[in-house]
C-alpha cells in the first residue's frame, strides 16, 4: 500500500474518533455559559487571523500594499455601520485604485 494512502486512512480514522468523541461529552459542559461564549468567539478569532495573514503577508514575507488600505477602509465603513455591500465595494475600489496608481 502506498504511504500516502496509509496517511489518508489513518487521518480519516483519527478524525472519525475525534468527531465521535464529541457526542460523548455530557450536555452540562456544552450548556455552560463560559463554554458557549468561547464557542461564539472562536470563528471570529479564526477569521480575524485569516484576514491578518492574507493582508500582511505574501509568500511568507511581510508586505504592506494596497490590501492593507482596503482592510482599513473596510474597518472604517464597518465602524460607521455601513451595509455589507458598501463595506466590500469600498474596500475593493480602494485596493484597486491604489494598485492601479502603484
KAKALIN-V201099 format. One record per backbone hydrogen bond with DSSP energy under -1.0 kcal/mol. CO is the residue of the C=O (numbers start at 1). NH is the residue of the N-H. If there is no record, write none. Layout:
BEGIN
co = [CO	CO]
nh = [NH	NH]
END
This chain:
BEGIN
co = [2	3	4	5	6	7	8	9	10	11	12	13	14	15	16	17	20	26	27	32	33	34	35	36	37	38	41	42	43	44	45	46	47	48	49	50	51	52	53	56	58	61	65	66	67	68	69	70	71	72	73	74	75	76	77	78	83	84	85	86	87	88	89	90	91	92	93	94	95	96	97	98]
nh = [6	7	8	9	10	11	12	13	14	15	16	17	18	19	20	21	23	29	31	36	37	38	39	40	41	42	45	46	47	48	49	50	51	52	53	54	55	56	57	63	61	58	68	70	71	72	73	74	75	76	77	78	79	80	82	81	87	88	89	90	91	92	93	94	95	96	97	98	99	100	101	102]
END
